[in-house]
């Protein structure tokens, strides 16, 4: 079974690591519930910043950009005057 897990890490996931690292990982998770491990991992990943702004912040940026474009149109003169 361990060789199957090594195969999954190396070829299916594309993870490059030494056998000792994979053995250490397997030792650490041995006897633990897989669903609990996944839930804990998801909680930890949720707290990591994703690099992008929040949707509200993105909407504000877009709104400011639109306002700026509109204000550029009125330069105090008209082409038809």
Secondary structure, DSSP 8 states (H G I E B T S, - for coil): -HHHHHHIIIIIS-----HHHHHHHHHHHTTS-HHHHHHHHHHHHHTS--SS--HHHHHHHHHHHHHHHHHHH-SS--TT-
